[in-house]
Every structure is written in C-alpha cells, then in structure tokens.
Amino acid sequence: MSDEILITGGHVVTFDDALGDLPGGDVRVLDGVIAQIGTGLRPGPDAEVVDAKGRLVIPGLIDTHRHVWQGAIAGFTPQMTGYGYGPAVLTGIALNHTPADIYAGTLWGASQALDAGITTIGDWAHALQSADHADANLRGLLESGIRGVFFYGGPGPASTDPNPPHPLDARRMRDEQFPADRDTAGREGLGEHGEPGGRGGREGHGQPGKRGRLHMGMALRGPCFTSPERNREDFAFARELGLPISIHVGMAGTADAVTQLRRDGLLGPDVNYIHANQLTDEEMDLIAASGGTVTITPSTDLLMQFGTYPATGRALERGIVSGLGVDTICSAGTDLFSEMRLALAAERSRANAGSLARNEMVHEVALHQRDMLRLATLSGAEVLGLADQTGSLTPGKQADITVVDLRSPHLDGFGDPVAMLGLGAGPADVETVLVGGEFVKRDGILVGAHAIEARALMHETQDRLRAAIG
C-alpha cells in the first residue's frame, strides 16, 4: 500500500455537508486515511495516482444486514418465501456446513460485497454451530479485508431446548477477538443511569491493520423467534457484554415484537430492527422514540413475502436512522445498487397508492436517488455505529472509497450522475475499491491472493454440499 494515493479528476460525492459534491475533484489519501479533498491537488513524489475522470467517487457502500456465510450457496432458494427458507436453509443446508465451509462461504461472500463496492458490512452470522464455526466465520471476514460488525448468532450447539439460549461462546469471542469492544463495553454499553448506550463512536475503530476494521455485535433471535423469558435473558447477556443488538421484526407471520420489547423494558438505541415492514405505526413510533435503527432489505422483503412494502418511507418520515441490506444472498442478489433502486421504486409505489386508488395524478414524488445512496453510505455507517470512521468522504476518516465508471452507455447521462448511478449501476461498473486506503479492487478486478483462494475454496464447498444434500 502506497503511503499516498491521489484520486484525481472524478465527480466526488462526499456526503459531508461542508464539502458537498466536487465535479472534477481530487481525494488525497495518506497512510490509509482521507487527508484532503479539493480540486487541483498535486501528488507527492511517491504518490500513486488514480485517474477518476469520467468516474463517480463515492464513500464505500455499507450493507447493514447480510448473511455473509451464504457466499457459497448464492441462488440456492430463488423461488422460496420466508416460510420455506427456515427448513431449507437454517435447519437444512446450514447444518451441513463444516467450519471450513463457513470460512469458504464467508471469504467468498465478503469478496462478493467488495466487488460490488461495499466496503463495510453488518454480518449477521446465524450458522454458527460451534466455537470453531464462529472462528472460521470471523477469519473469513478478517482475511477479506472488509470493514464491519460481526453479529454473533446461533444456532449454537445442538439442543433439545425449543428456545435455546444465545450461544455463550459469544463471551469468549468478545474477550479473545475483540479486545477494543471489551475494553469499552463498560463505558459505552450503558448510559449514565444504566440504560442501554447509544450507537455512535466506539473507540478503537481507527486501529491500524485489518483486525481494527472489525467489531462485534449480537444477532439475537428476538421476540419473534424465542420465548419472552429467553428473549429477556438474551438481551441481558448482550448488554452485559456491552454489544449492539440486531433482531428480525415485522415480517409476515410475526407480530407484536416491538410492543413486547416495550413491555419488558428492552427498547433502546443499541437495537437494530431488520425488515420492520409489518410493524404498526405505534411500533414504528416506539423505535423512533427509543433511538433504535432500522435496516431495510427491499429484495428479500418483496421476493420472500416479508411484507407488502419495505419500511423505507415509514422509517424516514419518523427520523429513524436507517440503512440498506442485501440480507440472504441465497434468495437475492449481492449488491446495494439493486437495493437502492428497489427501495425507491417500492416507496414511491406505496406513497402513490392512495392517489392511484382515487384515479388521481400526483404532481410530485418524494425521495431521490441521492436519498438512497445516503442510506447505503452515511446512514448505514450510523446504523452500525461507525460514522466516526466511514460513511462519508471527510478528511480524518478512513479511506473507504468506491470509484464507479460512468463512461459506459448505460451510465453516461445528461442529469445528476448520482441519479444515473441509482438508475443503472451494477457491480461490473465498480472500477476501484479501497478499504482503509488498501486496494481491494482495481481496474475492475478483485486483487490479492485471497481473492483467488476464495473462488477455489467456494467451489470445493459447493461440491461437498451438493454431495451432502444429494
């Protein structure tokens, strides 16, 4: 990695209010950190120069909810609702995954994300049958070079308990692998009076090297998928460890999750609510009042019968900090460009439904492609508690940068280049990706020995799984 990288001549979209957009702008990176943004910047004598003319330079995209271990089984359940997903995946093919398969799937899954310009990920790791599986999942993330939060999930060791506790190995994982999170848990995991703490600014995010890019959270079953008593115990365990919590709520077939959390005194700003499509207005208000966050997963929401419309507009109109997620890549795609398009289209459809029912024409529509890109960058960083380190192109933040080639016919447009990105971009248009100033994709190709290894290991896992499931 060069000590200095100068990205020059691109249309720079910072999402920093003090800087805005810079057509023909430059971004200087020093020692993995954004050092300067402007125009006409001169490279130092040993700088590596990246020509970004005709490209869009944006913050690295942020996926706040993704089951990264599924990298080796993409497309496994393309015609399946959430009802069939459980037996096919969670109590089906997932249980055939050895630790080596989890490692291969996670390394490849993280590579899929990086290839699509996603530099930060919320990995909802819910195929962890043992400590060895958990270590393998973390190793896949670490070796990929991606930034993010490892949300430790289940199912944990085999059990006859219909409502098993969250795997207790999470304590070992936090203590051994995430010392920065352990050391700050007592100060930021609890507020002044013992209530759950806030989302932002965990210390240690700026640690050098790949290990400092990863932090830990808890992927809890939540009130929809366990008993009230066990849910209270799981929340208490996560908060004892001082780790952020992520749960699934508001899907078809589930009800009253947020109401139950209020009844049990468990709401808080440390909780991320995935999907949230079917929540009542009262429940959405409770999330807003408690400072919780929402992750919107448009593809799986609509493809897998998780809800009539994604929660995009209902969350944003309440000021709920929200991000976008790909979710389950065995049923959906692997990139956030598709999620941005679908989120915007679905929200406009929801917002216009009343007028259509009255056979009325609407005069204007809310939300723009830029709003979707903000969900996929700065807002996503806020959801994961990483906005002090990434999510915008701001001097002092980590150099997580995605460069998209706009010169192809489908992107070389007349209007706002961000709108063109939202209307038609895909992973193949991502030319350059940096995480912490390290190139992970350049000239349209993933780089590093691990990228070649990931493909080979993924195919080995696929062959073994096909044999195991017949």
N, C-alpha and C positions, 0 to 999 in steps of 0.2 A: 504494500500500500504506500503510495507516494505521500510524503508529508503535506504536499499542497496539490489540490485538484481545483482547476478553474473550469467551470461550466459556463460557456460563453455564447451570447447571441440568441438565446432562446426566449420564448414568451414565458416569463416567470410568474407563476401564480403562488403567492406566498401564504395566503390566509393569515397574514399578520396585518392588523388594521393600520399600523404605522407605515407599512410599505406597499400594500395593495398589489396590483399587477405591474410588472415591468416588461413591456414589449421590448425585445432586443436587450434583455437583461443578462446579468452575469451573477454567478454564485461562486464565492471562493470558500473552499474547504481547507482547513488546517488541522492536522492531527485528528481527523475524524469528526470535527465539529464545524458547523457553519460559522465562518469568521466574518464574512462581508457579503452584502448583496447590493448591487448597483448597476450602473452602466459604464462601459469603457474601462473596466478593471483590467489592469495589466498583470500577466502571470509573472511569478517569481522565476529565478533562473532554473530551478529544477522542477517546476510545476508540470503536472500532467494536464493538458488542455483537452476538454471535451467540447467538440463543436455541436452546439444545440440550435443552430439556425434552422428554422422550419420545424422546430420541435416545441412541445409544451413541457415546461419544467415545473413539476408539482411536488408537494410533500409526498413521501412514501405513503401508499394507501394502507389503511388499517382495518382489518377484519376482526370484529369484536366477538365473534362466535363461530367456531369451526371445529369439527371433529377431525383433527389432522391425521390421526392414526388410520383413517379410511383412505389414505392416498393410494393404497394398492387395490382397493375394491371400487374405484370410481365406476359409475354406471351399473352397479350391481342391482339396484332396485329402482329403475327409472319409471315403472308403472305401478307404484305402490303408495298407499296412503300411510298416515301415521299408525293406523290400526295394524297394518301388516308389517310395518317396519320393525316393531319390537321383536316378534318371533323370528323374523328373517335375519335381522342384524344383531340386536343386542343379546338375545338368548339363542342366536343361531351362529352365523359365521364368526362373530366376535369371539366366541368361546373356543374356536379353533385356532385363534391367534396365539402363537408362542411369543415369548419376549422378543425373539429375533424378528418375527413378523411385525410386531408392534414397532420395532425400530425401523424396519424397512418401510412400512407404511407411513410412519411419521416423517422420516427423512424425505421420502418422495412427496408426501403431502405438503411439507414446508417448501419443497422445491417448486411445486405447482403454484403456491402462493407467490413466491419470489418472482417466478417467471411472469406472473400477471401484475407485477409492480407493487405487490403487497409486502411491505417491509416489517409490519407489526401484526401480531396475531393473538387472539384470545383462544387458546387451545383448550377446548372442553373435552378432556381426556376421560372418556367413560367406558374404556375397555380394559381397565387395569385390574387384572385378577390377582395380582401378587405384587410384592415389592420389586421383583425382577421386571415385571411388565412396566411398572412405573419408572424405574430407572432407564429402561430401554426407550420409553417414550421421551423422557427428558433428554437422553443422549441424542435422539434423532433431531430434536429441536436445536440443541446446542451445536451440533455439527453442521447443521444447515446454515447457521449464521443469522437466522431471523431474530427479530426482537419480539418480545411479547410476554404474556402471562400464561403460565401453565396452571390450568384449573384442574386440580386433582379430583378425579371422580371414582366411581365404582367400576364393576360390582363388588370388588374385594374378594376375599377368599370364599369358596363355596360354602353355602349355609342353607339350613332348612328354615331359618327365620324368614317369614314373609316380608318383614320390614327390617332388614339387617342394618346395623349402624354404618355410618360412613367409615371407610377403611381407616383404622387407627394408624396405619403406616404413614399417613399424612404428616404426623408429628415428626417421624424420623426423616422424612423427605425435607420438611422445612428446616430442621436443625442441621442436617448434613449438607444439603444442596443450596439452600437459600439463606445463608447467614445474615445478609443485609436485611431481609424481611424479618428474620427472627429478632435481630437487634433493635429494630424499630417498632416491633409489634406492640410493646407496652405503651409507647408514646402515641402512636397514630392509630392503633386499633381501637382505642377507647377515647371518647371525648372527655371533656372536663369533669362531667358528673357520672362517668361510667357508661354513657350511651355509646353505640357504635360510632366509630370515627368517620371522617369524610373520605372522598375519593382521591384527592389530588396529592401530588408532591411527595411520593415515597422517597426517602433518602436512598442513596446507593444506585439510582438509575443511571448515573453517569459513569459508573465504574468502567475502566478500560477493558477491552477484550470481550469475547463472545459471552462469557459467563455473566458479565454485568448487564447483558441485554435481556436476561430472563428473570422473571419474578413469579411468585406463586399465589394462587388463589384456590378457592374450594368450589368444585362443581357438585352442589348438593342435589339430592333427589327432589327436595322441596315438598310442599304440602300436597301437590297433585299426585305424588308417586310414593308416599310413605305415610305412616300413621302420624297423627298430631303429636303423640308423645315422642316418637323417634325424630320427627322434624325439629322439635324443640331441642332435643339432645344434639342433633347435628349442627344446628345454628350455634348452640353454646360452644361446641367443640371448635368450630371455625373462628368464633370470636375470641375464644381463649388463645388460639394460635395467632390472632391478630391479622387474619387473612380475609380479603374481599370474597364475597359470596356471589355465585351465579346460579340461577334456577330457571326452569321452564315453567311458564304460566300462560293462561289464556289461549289454550289450543282447544280444538273440538274434543269433546268428551271430558273436559276438566272444568271445574267451576269453583268459585269462592276462595281461590288461593290467597289473594291479597287480603281479603276480608279475614281469613283465618290468621294470617300473619299479624294483622292489627289486633285481633282478639288475644293472641298470645304474646303481644308486645315485642314482635320481632322485626317490624319495619325499621329501615334505616338507610342512610346514604351509602352504606357498604354493600348494598344488594343490587345486582343487575338482573333485570327481568327479561328473559328471552321470549320472543314472539309477542305476547300481550295482545293478540288480535281480538280475542273474545271477552276481554275484561269489560266490566261495566264502567260507566262514566265515574261512578263513585270510586271504584278501584283505581282507575287512572288518576283521579284526584288524590288518592292516598299515596300513590307513588310520588306524585309531584310534591306533595306536602312533606314527605319524608326525605326528599332528596335522592331517591333511587334513580337508577338509569334504566333505559330500555335498549334492547338490541332487536333490530328489525331484520328479518330474514325473508325477503319477498319471494324468492323462488320456491323454497320449501313451504312457506305459508300457503301459496296458491296451488302448487303442484301436489302437495301431500295432505290437503284438506285440513290444514291447521287453522284456517279462518277465511272469512269471506274477503276481507281486505287486510293488508298489513297495517300495523298500528302507526304508520308514519305521521299522518296529519294529526291524529288524536293526541299523540305524544308531543309533537312540536307545538301545537297550539296551547299546551299547558306548560311549556317551557321545560319539559323533561329532557335532560341531556340524553341523546340517542346516538347510536351507531348502527352500521350495517354489518351483516354477517352472511357468509355463504352457507353455514350450517353443515348439513350432511352431504358430502360430495358423492356418496353412492346413489343419491337421488337427484342431485342438482349439479350445477357447474362448478367451476373452480376460481372464478374471477369476480371482482366487485363492479366492473363496468356493467355487466348484465344486471346485477342487483340494483345499481343506480337507475338504470332505465326502467326496470320493472317497478321499482318503488315509486318513481314519479308517475308513470302511467297509471298504476293502480290507485294512487292517491287522487289524481285528477278525476278518475272514474268515480271514486267514492264521493268526492266533493260535488260532482256534477249530477249525481244520481237523482237528487230531488228535482232538479230542473228538467232532466230528461223525462221523469215520470209525469211532469206537467206539460210536456211538449214545448218547453221554453228554451230559447237560445241563451247561452251565457255570454256575457260581454268580456270577461277576463278570467284568467285562471291564476291560482296561487302556486307558488313554488317554482323553482327554476333548476336547470341542471347544476348550477353552482351550489344550490342548497344541498343537492345530492352529493356533490363532491365534498362539501364541508362535512356531511355525515360520514363520509368514507375517509376523512383525514382528521381534522382538528377535533371534531365532536367524538370520533372514535377514540382518539387519544384521551379525551376527558373521561369517557366511559371506563377505560382501563386504568385510569389514574396515572397516565404517562404524559400528560400535556406539558409538563415542565421540561420534557426531554424531546418530544417529537410531535408530529401533527401539523406543524406549520414550518415554513422556511423562515426562521428567525435566527439572527446571529446569537450564538451561545447554545443553541440546541444541537442535538446530534444530527449528523449529516445523513439523514434518511431521505433519499431523493429518488424520484422516478421521472424518467425522461421518455416522453411519448412522441413518436414520429408522426407529424401531421401532414407529411408530404404525399401520402397515398391518396388516390382519387376519392375514397370514401370519407376522408378527414380534412382535405384541403378545401375549406369552405369560405363563405363570404362573411358570416357573422362571428359571434363570440367564439373563440377557439375552445373555451370550456364547454360551451353548448355542443360543439362538434364532437368533443371527447365523449360527452354524455350520450350523444345520439348514435355514435357508431364505433367507438374504440373497443379493442379487444386485446388479449394478451400478446398477440403477434405484433401489435403496434408498439409494445413496450420495448424500447431500444436499450436503455441503460437503467440499472438499478444499483443504488448504493445503500448500504446499511452501516451506519457509523463510519461513513467515509470509505468503506470497503466495497469494491466492485463485486456484486454477486451476479450481475448480468451486464454484458456489454456487447455492442454490435448485434443485439437481438438474440444472444446465446448465453445460457447459464454458464458460469465459469467456476473453476475449482475442481479438484479431484473428486470431492464428494458428489458433485453433480453426475459424473459418470458412474460412480459406485451406486448412487441412489437408483438409477434406472435398472442396473443389473440385479440389485437386491430385490427391487419391487417385482421384477419378473419371476425371480425364484420364489418369492412369497405367493404370487398368483398361481404358479404351477402347483405348489404344495397345497394351497387352499382348494383348488379345483379337484385335486385327488382326494382331499379330506371330505369334501361335501358331495362328491360324486357328480 
